[in-house]
Amino acid sequence: ARQLLAVPRRPALVWLVASWKDSLEPPYYKSGDYDQQWILQFYNIPQLSVLTPLLPSKMSKDLHDYAKSHFRADWLHPSQHGHTILTQILIHWLLDGCAKPL
């Protein structure tokens, strides 16, 4: 991030959380998005997460498995439908005016 932010044209950076580890305990997933928050705040990089709309903190194991089966192609990578979800999250964020002007 430091190197990208140092280039003269200042590219737009967004951190997109698109994966998680399964867990046997509610909320049935673990993610590094909270652990990475401090560095993103330090560099003023916004974070978008598929976890917020896809995996609410209070959900049943069955609902978690259903959401996972529609988002993932394998244990880590998004499926075609998962990529559509990620695209919709990013477009919504951009159209909602949350993106910083370039």
C-alpha positions in Angstrom: 0.0 0.0 0.0 2.8 2.4 0.9 4.4 2.0 -2.6 1.1 2.4 -4.4 0.2 5.5 -2.4 3.6 7.0 -3.2 3.3 7.0 -7.0 2.5 10.4 -8.5 -0.9 9.6 -9.9 -2.3 8.2 -6.6 -4.3 5.2 -7.6 -7.6 4.5 -5.8 -7.2 1.7 -3.4 -10.0 -0.4 -1.8 -9.5 -3.5 0.4 -12.1 -6.1 -0.4 -12.6 -8.9 2.1 -13.8 -11.8 0.0 -12.8 -14.9 2.0 -13.1 -16.4 5.4 -12.4 -19.6 7.3 -15.2 -21.8 8.5 -15.7 -22.2 12.2 -17.8 -24.7 14.2 -18.9 -21.9 16.6 -21.3 -19.0 15.9 -21.0 -16.9 13.7 -19.5 -20.0 11.9 -16.7 -18.1 10.2 -13.4 -16.3 11.1 -11.8 -13.6 9.1 -8.8 -11.3 9.3 -10.7 -8.2 8.4 -10.7 -6.9 12.0 -7.0 -7.6 12.4 -6.2 -5.7 9.2 -8.3 -2.7 10.1 -5.5 -0.8 11.8 -3.2 -0.8 8.8 -6.0 0.2 6.5 -6.9 3.1 8.8 -3.3 4.1 9.0 -3.1 4.4 5.2 -6.6 5.7 4.8 -7.7 2.8 2.7 -11.4 1.9 2.7 -12.4 -1.7 3.4 -15.4 -3.4 1.9 -16.5 -6.9 3.1 -18.6 -9.6 1.6 -19.1 -10.8 5.2 -21.4 -8.0 6.2 -24.2 -8.6 3.7 -23.6 -12.3 3.1 -22.8 -13.6 6.6 -24.6 -11.6 9.4 -23.2 -12.3 12.9 -26.4 -13.9 14.0 -27.3 -16.7 11.7 -27.9 -20.5 11.8 -25.4 -23.0 10.6 -27.8 -24.0 7.8 -28.0 -20.4 6.6 -24.3 -20.1 6.8 -23.8 -23.3 4.7 -26.4 -22.0 2.2 -24.6 -18.7 1.8 -21.2 -20.4 1.5 -22.5 -22.8 -1.2 -23.7 -19.8 -3.3 -20.6 -17.7 -2.9 -17.6 -20.1 -3.0 -16.3 -22.2 -5.9 -14.0 -24.1 -3.6 -12.6 -23.7 0.0 -11.3 -20.2 -0.8 -12.2 -18.8 -4.2 -15.5 -17.1 -5.1 -17.7 -18.8 -7.6 -19.1 -17.0 -10.7 -22.1 -16.0 -8.6 -19.6 -14.9 -5.8 -17.8 -12.6 -8.2 -21.2 -11.1 -9.1 -21.9 -10.4 -5.4 -18.4 -8.8 -5.0 -19.0 -6.7 -8.1 -22.4 -5.5 -6.8 -20.9 -4.6 -3.4 -18.2 -2.5 -5.1 -20.6 -0.8 -7.5 -23.0 0.0 -4.7 -20.1 1.5 -2.7 -19.0 3.6 -5.7 -22.5 4.8 -6.6 -23.3 5.6 -3.0 -20.6 8.3 -3.1 -18.4 6.6 -0.5 -15.4 6.6 -2.9 -12.9 9.4 -2.4 -12.6 11.6 -5.5 -9.5 10.8 -7.5 
